[in-house]
């Protein structure tokens, strides 16, 4: 058990995480790590980092939920002694970063694994946003420690088997079912708009461009489907996504780079046309069938 506790503490390295003893009565606020670890509830994530996958299981058989679903044992389970409901946490070997505009693959995989876990575990709360979780080293909870070795997303995806969801059509979905899916959806809508808009706006300064993108993100955030109790992201999280996309597109999509792309496209197009003409010129011509002229004349005379 000591190895599992040490492994968890080694990865839970937020410097000023949100924490509280009663989020209904007192709310939550950022505090030094050492102080936060004395609270009943602590941050399971930050707006930009996911350390693992956490399920809120509202079922009195929650402590058996993972095994009943034929899933790997969670890294840690925190059980509410009054209700037997629990939080199940699978710690990841590598954090997943949500604000890397150029690298959304891990977050998409995270979202699909999260959906698969929620669908597999009886009583899992689909609307749980993984903001606060029950502190596993607080004496208020009954804590069950599992494997000390963290999991990989690919390993969890494999464990889900045919319950691992197919890739959703991000950018065209009509319903965002998970908190992470909502994050990906907002990211995709913003970046797709930004790719086109930065050229239309003639590559403005970073200050102007950042304001334009964050304004777009703020408006788009409130169009996300509110089904399943998910609703829009917080204003701060949406703004962080906007800033990330703004900085990446401003750095990547420049007037000079666009000219290079157009030149490459023109060169490829010209080469393709030249190659087509060459192939047409050198292609073997079909042989013409020899005509028997005497037979034609004879046939013509026979019709008189």
C-alpha positions as CSV (number, residue, x, y, z in Angstrom):
1,X,0.0,0.0,0.0
2,X,2.9,2.4,0.8
3,X,4.2,2.0,-2.8
4,X,0.8,2.9,-4.2
5,X,0.5,6.0,-1.9
6,X,4.0,7.1,-2.8
7,X,3.3,6.7,-6.5
8,X,0.1,8.7,-6.3
9,X,1.7,11.5,-4.3
10,X,4.6,11.6,-6.7
11,X,2.3,12.3,-9.6
12,X,-0.2,14.6,-7.8
13,X,2.1,17.6,-8.0
14,X,-0.2,20.5,-8.5
15,X,1.3,23.5,-6.7
16,X,-1.9,25.4,-6.0
17,X,-4.8,23.0,-6.6
18,X,-8.4,23.7,-5.8
19,X,-9.5,22.0,-2.6
20,X,-12.2,22.2,0.1
21,X,-13.8,20.4,3.0
22,X,-17.4,21.2,1.8
23,X,-17.8,22.5,-1.7
24,X,-21.6,23.1,-1.2
25,X,-21.1,25.3,1.9
26,X,-17.7,26.8,1.3
27,X,-17.0,26.5,-2.4
28,X,-13.5,25.7,-3.6
29,X,-10.4,27.7,-3.9
30,X,-6.7,27.3,-4.9
31,X,-4.3,26.7,-2.0
32,X,-0.8,25.4,-1.4
33,X,-0.3,21.7,-2.1
34,X,0.5,20.8,1.6
35,X,-2.7,22.6,2.8
36,X,-4.8,21.1,0.0
37,X,-3.8,17.6,1.0
38,X,-5.5,18.1,4.4
39,X,-8.9,18.8,2.7
40,X,-11.6,16.2,2.1
41,X,-11.9,17.2,-1.6
42,X,-9.0,18.0,-3.9
43,X,-8.5,18.8,-7.6
44,X,-8.5,15.7,-9.8
45,X,-7.2,17.9,-12.7
46,X,-6.4,21.4,-13.8
47,X,-7.9,23.2,-16.9
48,X,-4.7,22.1,-18.8
49,X,-3.7,18.7,-17.3
50,X,-5.3,15.4,-16.8
51,X,-3.4,13.0,-14.5
52,X,-5.8,10.2,-14.8
53,X,-9.4,9.1,-15.3
54,X,-11.8,9.5,-12.4
55,X,-15.3,8.1,-12.2
56,X,-18.0,9.1,-9.7
57,X,-19.9,5.9,-9.1
58,X,-23.3,6.4,-7.4
59,X,-24.0,2.8,-6.5
60,X,-23.8,1.0,-3.2
61,X,-21.7,-1.7,-5.0
62,X,-19.2,0.9,-6.3
63,X,-16.2,-0.7,-4.7
64,X,-16.8,-3.8,-6.9
65,X,-17.8,-1.8,-10.0
66,X,-14.5,-2.1,-11.9
67,X,-14.2,-5.9,-11.3
68,X,-17.9,-6.4,-12.2
69,X,-17.2,-4.6,-15.5
70,X,-14.1,-6.8,-16.1
71,X,-11.8,-3.7,-15.9
72,X,-8.4,-3.3,-14.5
73,X,-8.3,-2.4,-10.8
74,X,-8.3,1.4,-10.2
75,X,-5.1,2.9,-8.8
76,X,-7.2,4.1,-5.9
77,X,-10.8,4.0,-4.7
78,X,-12.2,6.4,-2.2
79,X,-15.5,5.1,-0.7
80,X,-18.0,7.2,1.2
81,X,-18.8,5.2,4.3
82,X,-22.3,6.7,4.6
83,X,-23.5,5.7,1.1
84,X,-20.9,3.2,-0.2
85,X,-20.6,5.3,-3.3
86,X,-17.1,5.8,-4.5
87,X,-14.6,7.6,-6.7
88,X,-12.5,5.4,-8.9
89,X,-9.2,6.7,-10.2
90,X,-7.0,5.2,-12.9
91,X,-3.7,7.1,-12.7
92,X,-2.0,7.6,-16.1
93,X,1.8,7.1,-16.7
94,X,1.8,10.2,-18.8
95,X,-0.3,13.3,-18.2
96,X,-2.7,14.4,-20.9
97,X,-2.4,18.1,-21.8
98,X,-5.6,19.7,-23.0
99,X,-4.2,23.0,-24.4
100,X,-1.7,21.8,-27.0
101,X,-3.2,23.0,-30.3
102,X,-0.8,20.9,-32.4
103,X,-1.3,17.7,-30.5
104,X,-4.9,16.7,-29.8
105,X,-4.5,12.9,-30.4
106,X,-3.9,12.0,-26.7
107,X,-6.9,14.1,-25.6
108,X,-9.1,12.4,-28.2
109,X,-8.0,9.0,-27.0
110,X,-8.5,10.1,-23.4
111,X,-12.1,11.1,-24.2
112,X,-12.9,7.8,-25.9
113,X,-11.4,5.8,-23.0
114,X,-13.4,7.9,-20.6
115,X,-16.6,7.3,-22.5
116,X,-15.9,3.6,-22.5
117,X,-15.3,3.5,-18.8
118,X,-18.5,5.4,-18.0
119,X,-20.5,3.2,-20.3
120,X,-19.0,0.0,-18.7
121,X,-19.4,0.9,-15.0
122,X,-22.8,0.6,-13.4
123,X,-23.7,3.9,-11.6
124,X,-21.0,6.0,-13.2
125,X,-22.1,9.6,-13.3
126,X,-21.9,10.8,-17.0
127,X,-22.0,14.5,-15.9
128,X,-19.1,14.3,-13.5
129,X,-16.5,16.8,-14.7
130,X,-13.5,15.4,-12.7
131,X,-12.9,18.8,-11.1
132,X,-12.9,17.7,-7.5
133,X,-12.4,14.2,-6.2
134,X,-12.3,12.6,-2.7
135,X,-8.9,13.0,-1.2
136,X,-7.5,9.4,-0.9
137,X,-5.3,10.3,2.1
138,X,-8.0,12.0,4.1
139,X,-9.4,9.9,7.0
140,X,-13.0,10.8,6.2
141,X,-13.0,8.3,3.3
142,X,-12.5,4.5,3.2
143,X,-9.6,4.2,0.8
144,X,-8.7,1.1,-1.2
145,X,-5.3,1.3,-2.9
146,X,-4.7,-0.7,-6.1
147,X,-1.7,-1.2,-8.3
148,X,1.2,1.2,-7.8
149,X,2.1,1.1,-11.5
150,X,0.1,3.7,-13.5
151,X,-1.8,2.8,-16.7
152,X,-1.4,3.8,-20.3
153,X,-4.3,5.1,-22.3
154,X,-3.7,2.4,-24.9
155,X,-3.7,-0.3,-22.2
156,X,-7.0,0.9,-20.9
157,X,-8.4,1.1,-24.4
158,X,-7.3,-2.5,-25.0
159,X,-8.9,-3.6,-21.7
160,X,-12.2,-2.1,-22.8
161,X,-12.2,-4.4,-25.8
162,X,-15.3,-4.0,-28.0
163,X,-16.6,-1.4,-25.5
164,X,-14.0,1.0,-26.7
165,X,-16.0,3.7,-28.6
166,X,-15.4,4.3,-32.3
167,X,-13.9,7.7,-33.0
168,X,-16.6,10.4,-32.9
169,X,-17.0,12.9,-35.7
170,X,-15.5,15.8,-33.8
171,X,-16.6,19.2,-35.2
172,X,-19.9,17.8,-36.4
173,X,-21.3,16.1,-33.3
174,X,-24.7,17.3,-32.1
175,X,-24.2,16.1,-28.5
176,X,-21.1,16.2,-26.3
177,X,-21.5,13.6,-23.7
178,X,-18.4,14.1,-21.5
179,X,-16.4,17.0,-20.0
180,X,-13.3,16.0,-22.1
181,X,-15.4,15.6,-25.2
182,X,-16.7,19.1,-24.7
183,X,-13.1,20.3,-24.4
184,X,-12.2,18.6,-27.7
185,X,-15.3,19.9,-29.4
186,X,-14.6,23.5,-28.4
187,X,-11.0,23.2,-29.4
188,X,-11.9,21.8,-32.9
189,X,-14.5,24.4,-33.6
190,X,-12.0,27.1,-32.6
191,X,-9.0,25.9,-34.6
192,X,-11.1,25.1,-37.8
193,X,-12.4,28.7,-37.7
194,X,-9.0,30.1,-36.9
195,X,-7.3,28.3,-39.8
196,X,-9.5,30.2,-42.3
197,X,-10.0,33.4,-40.4
198,X,-6.4,34.4,-39.9
199,X,-5.8,34.7,-43.6
200,X,-9.1,36.6,-44.1
201,X,-8.0,39.1,-41.5
202,X,-4.6,39.5,-43.3
203,X,-2.6,38.0,-40.4
204,X,-3.2,40.6,-37.6
205,X,-0.9,41.3,-34.7
206,X,-0.9,38.6,-31.9
207,X,-2.7,41.0,-29.5
208,X,-5.5,41.7,-32.0
209,X,-5.7,38.0,-33.1
210,X,-5.7,36.7,-29.5
211,X,-8.7,38.9,-28.7
212,X,-10.5,37.8,-31.8
213,X,-10.0,34.1,-31.1
214,X,-10.9,34.3,-27.4
215,X,-14.1,36.2,-28.3
216,X,-15.0,33.4,-30.8
217,X,-14.3,30.8,-28.2
218,X,-16.4,32.5,-25.6
219,X,-19.4,32.7,-27.9
220,X,-19.0,29.2,-29.2
221,X,-18.7,27.8,-25.7
222,X,-22.4,28.7,-25.0
223,X,-23.6,26.9,-28.1
224,X,-22.3,23.5,-26.8
225,X,-25.1,21.1,-26.1
226,X,-26.2,21.1,-22.5
227,X,-27.5,17.5,-22.5
228,X,-26.5,15.1,-19.7
229,X,-25.8,18.0,-17.3
230,X,-22.6,19.0,-19.0
231,X,-23.3,22.4,-20.4
232,X,-20.7,25.0,-21.3
233,X,-17.1,25.1,-20.0
234,X,-16.1,27.7,-17.5
235,X,-15.2,31.1,-18.9
236,X,-11.5,30.7,-17.7
237,X,-11.2,27.2,-19.4
238,X,-12.7,28.5,-22.7
239,X,-10.4,31.5,-22.6
240,X,-7.4,29.3,-22.2
241,X,-8.4,27.2,-25.2
242,X,-8.8,30.4,-27.2
243,X,-5.3,31.7,-26.2
244,X,-3.7,28.4,-27.0
245,X,-5.2,28.2,-30.5
246,X,-4.4,31.9,-31.1
247,X,-0.8,31.6,-30.3
248,X,-0.3,28.4,-32.2
249,X,-2.0,29.6,-35.4
250,X,-0.3,33.0,-35.2
251,X,3.1,31.2,-35.0
252,X,2.2,28.6,-37.6
253,X,0.1,30.4,-40.2
254,X,1.9,33.4,-41.5
255,X,1.7,35.3,-44.8
256,X,5.2,34.0,-45.8
257,X,4.3,30.4,-45.0
258,X,1.0,30.7,-47.0
259,X,3.0,32.0,-50.0
260,X,5.3,29.0,-49.7
261,X,2.4,26.7,-49.6
262,X,0.8,28.3,-52.7
263,X,4.2,28.1,-54.5
264,X,4.5,24.4,-53.7
265,X,0.9,23.8,-54.9
266,X,1.6,25.7,-58.1
267,X,4.8,23.7,-58.7
268,X,3.0,20.4,-58.1
269,X,0.1,21.4,-60.3
270,X,2.5,22.4,-63.1
271,X,4.5,19.2,-62.8
272,X,1.3,17.2,-62.9
273,X,0.2,18.9,-66.1
274,X,3.7,18.4,-67.7
275,X,3.6,14.7,-66.8
276,X,0.1,14.3,-68.2
277,X,1.2,15.9,-71.6
278,X,4.3,13.7,-71.7
279,X,2.3,10.5,-71.0
280,X,-0.2,11.5,-73.7
281,X,2.6,12.1,-76.2
282,X,4.5,8.9,-75.5
283,X,1.4,6.6,-75.1
284,X,1.2,3.8,-77.7
285,X,-1.4,4.6,-80.4
286,X,-4.0,1.9,-81.3
287,X,-3.3,0.2,-84.7
288,X,-5.8,1.0,-87.4
289,X,-7.5,-2.0,-88.9
290,X,-6.5,-2.5,-92.6
291,X,-9.5,-1.9,-94.9
292,X,-10.1,-4.3,-97.8
293,X,-10.9,-1.7,-100.5
294,X,-11.7,-4.2,-103.2
295,X,-14.4,-5.8,-101.0
296,X,-15.9,-2.3,-100.4
297,X,-16.0,-1.6,-104.2
298,X,-17.6,-5.0,-104.9
299,X,-20.2,-4.4,-102.2
300,X,-21.0,-1.0,-103.7
301,X,-21.4,-2.4,-107.2
302,X,-23.7,-5.1,-106.0
303,X,-26.2,-2.5,-104.7
304,X,-26.8,-0.9,-108.1
